[in-house]
Amino acid sequence: MSNLRLKNMQATMPGYYHISSDGMSSSSIFREVSDYVAGMNRIFFCRAVSGVAVIAFCLMSNHVHFVLY
């Protein structure tokens, strides 16, 4: 998932940010339920390590969305 992009470029300012990855065409990031579970576990770990508040997220089969604060 190296194609993440920041919608609001003033990332140094406190606020809400929508971050998403570009769709990977027909390539799937998540193929099985276990892939989604692993993705959610990684989100929890990254949140705990970074201290960033994850307000919402959506794991789609070929891309992801996050709302962070």
C-alpha positions as CSV (number, residue, x, y, z in Angstrom):
1,M,0.0,0.0,0.0
2,S,2.7,2.5,-0.9
3,N,0.3,4.7,-2.9
4,L,-1.2,6.5,0.1
5,R,-1.8,10.1,-0.4
6,L,-2.8,12.9,2.0
7,K,-5.8,15.0,0.9
8,N,-5.0,17.9,3.2
9,M,-1.4,18.9,2.7
10,Q,-1.1,20.9,5.9
11,A,-0.4,17.7,7.9
12,T,1.5,19.5,10.6
13,M,-1.7,21.3,11.7
14,P,-4.1,19.5,14.1
15,G,-7.3,18.5,12.4
16,Y,-9.0,15.7,10.5
17,Y,-7.4,14.1,7.5
18,H,-8.7,11.8,4.8
19,I,-6.0,9.4,3.6
20,S,-6.6,6.9,0.9
21,S,-4.7,4.6,-1.4
22,D,-5.1,4.6,-5.1
23,G,-7.2,1.7,-6.4
24,M,-5.0,-1.1,-7.6
25,S,-7.0,-1.8,-10.8
26,S,-8.3,-5.3,-10.6
27,S,-5.5,-6.4,-8.2
28,S,-6.9,-7.2,-4.7
29,I,-5.1,-6.3,-1.5
30,F,-7.6,-8.2,0.6
31,R,-8.8,-11.5,-0.9
32,E,-10.1,-13.4,2.1
33,V,-11.6,-12.7,5.5
34,S,-8.2,-13.4,7.1
35,D,-6.7,-10.6,5.0
36,Y,-9.2,-8.1,6.3
37,V,-8.6,-9.3,9.9
38,A,-4.8,-8.9,9.5
39,G,-5.4,-5.4,8.0
40,M,-7.5,-4.4,11.0
41,N,-4.9,-5.7,13.4
42,R,-2.2,-3.7,11.7
43,I,-4.4,-0.6,12.0
44,F,-4.8,-1.2,15.7
45,F,-1.0,-1.7,16.1
46,C,-0.1,1.4,14.1
47,R,-2.6,3.5,16.1
48,A,-1.2,2.3,19.4
49,V,2.4,3.1,18.3
50,S,1.8,6.4,16.6
51,G,-0.8,7.9,19.0
52,V,-2.9,9.1,16.0
53,A,-6.6,8.8,16.5
54,V,-8.2,6.6,13.8
55,I,-11.7,8.1,13.5
56,A,-12.9,5.8,10.7
57,F,-11.5,3.4,8.1
58,C,-12.7,1.4,5.2
59,L,-10.8,-1.6,3.8
60,M,-12.0,-2.2,0.2
61,S,-10.8,-5.1,-1.8
62,N,-8.3,-3.0,-3.8
63,H,-7.8,0.2,-1.7
64,V,-8.2,1.7,1.7
65,H,-9.6,4.9,3.3
66,F,-8.8,6.4,6.7
67,V,-10.1,9.4,8.6
68,L,-7.4,10.4,11.1
69,Y,-7.1,13.1,13.8
